Amino acid sequence: LDRVDLTARIPLVLLACGSFNPITHQHMRLFELARGHMHQTGQYEVVGGIVSPVSDSYGKQGLALAKHRVTMAQLALRTSDWVTVDDWESQQPDWTETVMAMRYRESFICKRSKKCVDSALKYSTMFFNVKFQMLGKYHLQGAPQLKFLCGADFLDTFRVPGLWQNDHVEELVGRFGLVCISRDLLFKHRQNIFLVHEWIRNEISSTEVRRALRRGLSVKYLLPDSVIEYIKEHNLYTTDSELKNKDVDLRPLTKQALSDC
């Protein structure tokens, strides 16, 4: 790609929220697939990716402590030069709505962009590690946009009664936009949902990985070696740990929905 093509591109940051219980190669591959697809549109230059594990208060059954899930994600992504782990959400005393998480990151990105000294756009990397040098190198204009990165199952949650507020769906899809590794689209916002096709299928989920670990089966090549070693060292994902939060209902993705239940 030449300089002229990149000059017109919009800088973009991808955010993925979830349990990451534990993080798998498939989670990381979502970022690579999405970046490649967004570059191919000719509209965007992906300058960063953020993995944001949920807090312990989310209450999902078998959820390992946030400190472990964050550390495993950091170990898995330590070789990435553009995707990093943000522990802000995991440290919150209460679970964070998806839209609120997006607002927080957008606000931070905008504040950082206003502190730029020159065309090199020297952002601080305290919050996350992104290829901000690309902004100066190719003179990409403005603060990066933020889009939500998700898998096929995420779109299905929009159909679950009481799980989402309509205005939150509108904001997430209409204002921010989704980059979805999926087989489906939300028709109304189809121009703001970027459908990425996975040519190499990998159906292994974190749930299946935890099941294999409880049964003493090998998870080699399903998880990064550093994550496997961490799980062994801290004795995570045992039969006992899977019973954690067993009788706790999964939290809705919008807190207001609680009052309607």
Secondary structure, DSSP 8 states (H G I E B T S, - for coil): --HHHHHT-EEEEEEEEE--TT--HHHHHHHHHHHHHHHHTTSEEEEEEEEEE--GGG--TT---HHHHHHHHHHHTTT-SSEEE--TGGG-SS---HHHHHHHHHHHHHHHHHT--STT-----SS----THHHHHTT--SS-EEEEEEEHHHHHGGGSTTTS-HHHHIIIIIII-EEEESS---GGGGGGEEE---SS-----HHHHHHHHHTT---BTTB-HHHHHHHHHTT-S-HHHHTTTTTS----SSGGGGGG-
